[in-house]
Structures are given as structure tokens and as C-alpha cells.
């Protein structure tokens, strides 16, 4: 399946176990995605040292291959620095190229608006763009560009034998989408991004949200008017 020249591989391969830790001042879902004895930590929101302890407790025997953020807002990157201190500087930090540029401003904005302070992550070791692949264990995370909540928001899709999964950050919420009134947000772009999710991800895909409950592509195709509106661009 293609998307603007990018190939999306939907053939199921490998196994993926997922653990969720809710943390940070606005209850962000941080995910430990484990395949075999390798793992990635997605969207570490807060107190990275404690997240490292939680990972060791929940995923014994697994090593962290990478830290990945779906976007550059403070409540999704605030634990990166602490994780790196605990896990070591050789664990790479990955984020989209566009959102690498907004991290410092996003932390300052959250401090100004809500009084919450986050530690600035280190410079990314790898920047991600549409079509990139992150491999660990026996699975692959495929990168889809989904701007709108931020300029460089991404979705990480995994077609695994244990089930199709997408880490969608704050692009998608059940029946809705992430806010677009923050700096760099775009209502038009996020509607288009929802259409991309609905058009190219398998309907059985479990969507792991940045905050609160999960959903599926099938459920959103049926109930999310924003996604249905965005689908017009892909028909």
C-alpha cells in the first residue's frame, strides 16, 4: 500500500508486547514496546529516572534500543533526559525532523501557560521522516507523517502477528483529534492526517493514544466525523 510514494507494509510479522505507564502533570501515556529482548520507549513524559525503574520492573530481560517521541510537546519529551542519564548516552533519542526544532519552545510554553517545567532533551541522535523504519526485535515501526497537532507529528505503525498497532500520539483521540490552537498547530493538516490514518492503516489497527483510552481505526472510521472528513482527500 502506498502513500504519496511511501510504501506501507501491512504484512504481519513478529511479536510485540506493550506496557503503558501513565505519568506526568497531564497524565501522558508512556509506552514500553517490547519485541523479544529489545524494546523502545515511546513518549516518556516525566521523571525519566522513574520510568527507567518502571521499565526494569515490567520488562525484565529486555534492553532499551531507542527512545522515540511522536511529537515535540513538553508532555511527551520531558522524561527523555532522565532516561538517558539512567540508561546511558548510547541509547538513541529519535523524533521527527520538524519537531526537533520546537522542543525548547514547547517546554517554555508549558512553563508559561501551566507552570509545569520539563527538562530539555538532548539533541536527537536520529530524526525521523515519512517512510522511515525503526527496527527492533523482530518487528518494524513504520513512520507516517501526521502534522496538525504539531508541525512534525508522526504515527508509528507496526504490523505484527500479535496484532496491528499504531502509536498515534496526540493526533487522534476517540471521536476527535488533538488540539490545534498551540503554536504550529493546523486544523486543516490534522484533518488530512486523520484521513491518512483512516485510508492507509488496516481497520483492525489498535490506536494507542497519547492520553486516556485506546481506540481502533475501524471504530474511528465509523464514529469520528473528523476522520471521515479527512478521507475525502484519499478517495
C-alpha positions in Angstrom: 0.0 0.0 0.0 1.4 3.4 -0.9 1.0 6.9 0.4 2.5 9.7 -1.7 5.3 7.4 -2.7 5.8 5.8 0.7 5.3 2.1 0.9 3.3 0.9 4.0 4.0 -2.8 4.7 0.9 -4.4 6.2 2.2 -8.0 6.2 2.1 -9.2 9.8 5.4 -10.3 11.1 7.0 -10.6 14.6 5.5 -10.2 18.1 5.0 -7.1 20.1 4.2 -6.7 23.8 3.0 -3.3 25.1 3.1 -1.8 28.5 1.6 1.6 29.4 2.6 3.8 32.2 0.5 7.0 32.9 2.8 9.7 34.1 3.5 13.4 34.1 1.5 16.5 35.1 -1.3 16.0 32.5 -1.4 12.2 32.5 0.5 11.2 29.4 0.6 7.6 28.3 4.2 6.4 28.0 4.6 3.1 26.2 7.1 0.3 26.6 7.0 -1.7 23.3 8.9 -5.0 23.6 9.9 -7.5 20.9 12.0 -10.4 22.2 14.7 -8.9 24.3 14.7 -5.5 22.7 12.4 -2.6 23.4 11.6 1.1 22.6 10.2 3.6 25.0 7.7 5.9 23.3 6.7 9.4 24.6 8.4 9.5 28.0 6.6 12.3 29.6 8.1 13.0 33.0 10.7 11.8 35.5 12.8 9.7 33.2 14.6 8.0 36.1 11.4 6.6 37.5 10.3 5.5 34.0 13.6 3.6 33.8 12.8 1.9 37.1 9.3 1.0 35.8 10.7 -0.4 32.6 13.1 -2.6 34.6 10.2 -3.9 36.7 7.8 -4.6 33.9 10.2 -5.7 31.2 12.9 -7.8 32.9 15.5 -9.1 30.5 14.8 -6.5 27.8 17.1 -3.7 26.8 16.0 -0.3 25.5 17.0 0.0 21.9 15.7 3.6 21.5 13.6 6.4 22.9 11.1 7.7 20.4 8.7 10.7 20.7 5.6 11.1 18.5 5.9 14.9 18.7 7.8 17.6 20.4 5.4 18.9 23.1 6.8 19.1 26.6 4.4 16.4 28.0 5.8 13.9 25.5 9.5 14.6 25.7 10.0 15.6 29.4 11.4 12.3 30.5 13.9 11.8 27.7 16.9 13.4 29.6 16.3 11.4 32.7 16.0 8.2 30.8 19.3 8.9 29.1 21.0 9.5 32.4 19.8 6.2 33.7 20.1 4.1 30.6 23.2 5.6 29.1 24.0 8.0 26.3 24.4 5.2 23.8 20.5 4.7 23.8 19.5 6.9 20.8 16.8 9.5 21.0 14.5 9.8 17.9 11.9 12.4 17.0 10.8 13.9 13.7 13.0 16.4 12.0 10.4 19.2 12.2 9.6 18.7 15.8 13.2 18.6 16.9 13.2 22.3 16.2 10.2 23.1 18.6 11.2 21.2 21.8 12.8 24.1 23.6 9.9 26.5 22.7 7.3 23.8 23.7 8.9 23.4 27.1 8.9 27.2 27.6 5.3 27.4 26.5 4.1 24.8 29.0 6.0 26.5 31.8 4.4 29.8 30.9 0.8 28.5 30.4 0.5 25.9 33.1 3.5 26.3 35.4 4.9 22.9 34.7 8.6 22.6 34.0 10.3 19.9 31.9 13.9 19.1 31.2 15.1 19.8 27.7 16.1 16.5 25.9 19.5 16.1 24.3 20.0 16.7 20.6 18.3 13.8 18.7 20.6 11.1 17.5 18.3 10.4 14.6 15.5 12.4 13.0 12.5 10.7 11.5 10.6 11.4 8.3 7.8 9.8 6.4 8.7 6.3 5.2 11.5 5.7 7.8 11.6 2.4 9.6 12.7 1.7 13.2 13.5 -2.0 13.6 14.0 -3.8 16.9 13.5 -7.4 18.0 11.6 -9.0 15.1 9.2 -6.0 14.3 9.3 -2.7 12.5 7.8 0.6 13.3 6.9 2.4 10.1 6.8 6.2 10.3 3.8 8.2 8.9 4.0 12.0 8.9 0.8 13.3 10.6 1.2 17.1 11.1 -1.5 19.2 12.6 -1.1 18.9 16.3 2.5 19.9 15.8 4.4 20.6 12.5 6.2 17.3 12.7 3.8 14.9 14.5 4.2 11.2 13.5 2.4 7.9 13.8 4.4 4.8 14.4 2.7 1.8 12.8 3.6 -1.9 13.5 2.1 -4.8 11.5 2.8 -7.7 14.0 1.5 -11.2 14.2 0.2 -10.2 17.7 -1.9 -7.5 16.1 -1.6 -4.3 14.1 -0.7 -1.4 16.4 -0.2 2.4 15.8 1.2 4.8 18.4 -0.6 8.0 17.4 0.5 10.5 20.0 -2.0 13.4 20.2 -3.0 13.3 16.5 -6.0 11.1 17.2 -8.4 10.9 20.1 -11.6 8.7 20.2 -14.1 10.6 18.1 -11.9 13.6 17.9 -8.4 14.9 17.3 -5.6 16.7 19.3 -5.8 20.4 19.8 -4.6 22.7 17.1 -4.6 26.0 18.9 -1.0 25.7 20.1 1.9 27.1 18.2 2.5 25.2 14.9 -1.0 23.6 15.0 -3.2 23.4 11.9 -6.8 22.3 11.7 -6.5 21.6 8.0 -3.4 19.5 8.5 -4.7 17.4 11.3 -7.9 16.6 9.4 -5.8 15.5 6.5 -3.6 13.4 8.9 -6.7 11.7 10.3 -7.7 10.9 6.7 -4.3 9.4 6.1 -4.7 7.2 9.2 -8.1 6.0 8.1 -7.1 5.4 4.5 -3.8 3.6 4.9 -3.9 1.7 8.2 -5.7 -1.6 8.5 -9.1 -1.3 10.1 -8.1 -3.7 12.9 -5.2 -1.4 14.0 -5.2 -0.7 17.7 -4.5 3.0 18.1 -2.5 3.8 21.3 -3.4 7.4 22.2 -1.2 9.9 24.0 -3.8 10.5 26.7 -6.7 8.4 28.1 -8.2 5.4 26.2 -7.3 3.4 23.1 -9.4 3.1 20.0 -9.3 1.3 16.6 -9.2 2.5 13.1 -12.5 0.7 12.4 -14.2 2.5 15.3 -12.9 5.9 14.2 -14.0 5.3 10.6 -17.5 4.7 11.9 -17.7 7.4 14.6 -15.1 10.1 14.0 -16.5 12.8 11.8 -13.1 14.5 11.5 -11.5 11.3 10.1 -14.4 10.8 7.7 -13.9 14.4 6.5 -10.2 13.9 6.0 -10.8 10.7 4.0 -12.2 12.9 1.1 -8.5 13.6 0.2 -7.8 9.9 -0.3 -10.7 8.8 -2.4 
